[in-house]
Amino acid sequence: MTDPLHVRADEFGTVRVFGLRGTEAEIARMTERHQHADGQVHWPLMGELGIDHLDETHVEVFDVAQLGDIGLTGYMEEGLGIPAAQIAEHRALLENEGGKVLILLAGAFGGQAAHLAPSDKLSFLGLFTEDRPQVTFDPLPAGGAKGAPLAGARKPVSDAAMSGRIAMVALLVLFVLTGLVVWMAG
């Protein structure tokens, strides 16, 4: 089996779940982002994960109690699309998680390979894969493309367009002849 803490550069549809350990103040300090005057962003969570890059749009931190009756396993199944069979393997661990959790979607790593080295403030709960239906390409029903324009087929030029083109050519010829007469006269 592959290392669940190793992130491949081409990962898609993976979800890593961690429990956050510590007091409310410690967890708040760990998960808050701070921007320095020079524009650099300091996010202690990256250090706790042992990495130097995270895309915050693919990172979720919340208290499991906020989920109410649906719980963490329900959120993962219904909200994140994790198959029930995958959740069943970790159900006891996930259902016993009562504090704050960190969810890292594959996009959190920005398409870069990484190896997570979580500190003791993070408890790895599992690596899951979103359920993605198989893409199929069924043939179009008979007659589905009737009346569609053919590639390269051109509609005939209207009389007005043809008259405009003839007028443009006549004006160009007159302009050239006028220029020639002025040049010869001068």
C-alpha positions, 0 to 999 in steps of 0.5 A: 500500500502507498504511504497515505502521507505522501502526496503525488503531484497528479493527485485528484479527488483525494481527501485527508482528514486530521484531528487537531489536538490542543487547547482552543487557543493553541488550535486558533494560533495554529490555523490562523493565517497572518500576512506580514508587511512584506506580503509574506503569509505565515500560516503555522498549520503548514509547519504543523504538517511539515510542508511549505505550501497550502492552497487555503481554498482546499483546506477546511478546519471546523469543529465536528459539533457544528455538523450536528446530527449528520456528524463527521462521517455523514459530512464526508459521505454526503458533502465530500462524496466519500463512498460509505465502504471507505468510511466503514473502514475508519468509522469508529475512529471518525465517530470518536473524533469530537473536537476540531478537524482538518480536511485537506482536499487534493487541490490544497497542495497546488499540484505539487508533490509533498510528504506530510510530516504531521506534528503531535498536534495533528492526528491522522484519521485517514486518506479517502478518495471521492466517489467519481462516476465513470464518464461514458460517452454514449452515441447521440440518438438517431437524427440528433444532429439533423439540421446542424450546420456542416463544417465548412458549408458556407451560405451564399453571398447576398446581393447586397454584399456582392454590390458592396464588394463591387462598389469597393473595387470601383472606388479603389480603381478610381483612387488609383486612376486619380493618383496616376493623373495627379502624378502625371500632371505634376 
